[in-house]
Amino acid sequence: MNDDREIVWKFSKRLRELREKDGLTQEKLAEIADISYKNIQYLESRNPTCPSLITIEKLARAFKISPSKLLNF
């Protein structure tokens, strides 16, 4: 796995862990973060997409953490 894919994979795993820790479904997280449900699905998939900075910011706000804590993997 190249470094870029590894970072995206780690982000995907971190996102799922935080979502499950907070007891949120993908649908509920999407609603709270004001992003599409499909985006959450893609971010957590076996072949995750690379999140934009705006998406990272929105997800961090949804979890009530800083973007740096969201990216702490």
C-alpha positions in Angstrom: 0.0 0.0 0.0 1.5 3.4 -0.9 1.7 6.1 1.7 -1.2 8.2 0.3 -3.6 5.2 0.4 -2.4 4.3 3.9 -3.2 7.7 5.2 -6.7 7.6 3.6 -7.2 4.1 5.0 -6.2 5.3 8.5 -8.6 8.2 8.3 -11.4 5.8 7.3 -10.7 3.6 10.3 -10.5 6.6 12.6 -13.8 8.0 11.3 -15.6 4.7 11.8 -14.1 4.3 15.4 -15.3 7.8 16.4 -18.7 7.3 14.9 -19.3 4.0 16.6 -17.9 5.3 19.9 -20.5 8.1 19.8 -23.2 5.6 18.9 -24.0 7.2 15.6 -25.2 5.7 12.4 -23.7 6.9 9.1 -27.0 8.6 8.3 -27.0 10.4 11.7 -23.4 11.5 11.4 -24.1 12.8 7.8 -27.0 14.8 9.2 -25.0 16.3 12.1 -22.0 17.1 9.9 -24.2 18.5 7.1 -22.6 16.3 4.5 -24.1 13.6 2.3 -24.7 10.1 3.6 -23.0 8.8 0.4 -19.9 10.8 1.4 -19.8 9.0 4.8 -20.2 5.7 3.0 -17.4 6.4 0.6 -15.1 7.6 3.5 -15.7 4.4 5.4 -15.7 2.0 2.5 -13.1 -0.7 1.7 -11.7 1.7 -0.9 -12.1 5.0 0.9 -12.1 8.4 -0.9 -9.8 11.2 0.2 -11.7 13.7 2.3 -11.6 17.4 1.5 -10.5 19.9 4.1 -14.1 21.2 4.3 -15.3 17.6 5.0 -12.6 17.2 7.7 -13.7 20.4 9.4 -17.4 19.5 9.3 -16.7 16.0 10.7 -14.5 17.5 13.5 -17.3 19.9 14.4 -19.8 17.0 14.4 -17.6 15.1 16.9 -16.9 18.3 18.9 -13.2 17.9 18.4 -10.5 19.8 16.6 -9.5 18.7 13.0 -6.1 17.7 14.4 -7.7 15.3 16.9 -9.8 13.9 14.1 -6.6 13.3 12.1 -4.7 11.9 15.1 -4.2 8.3 14.0 
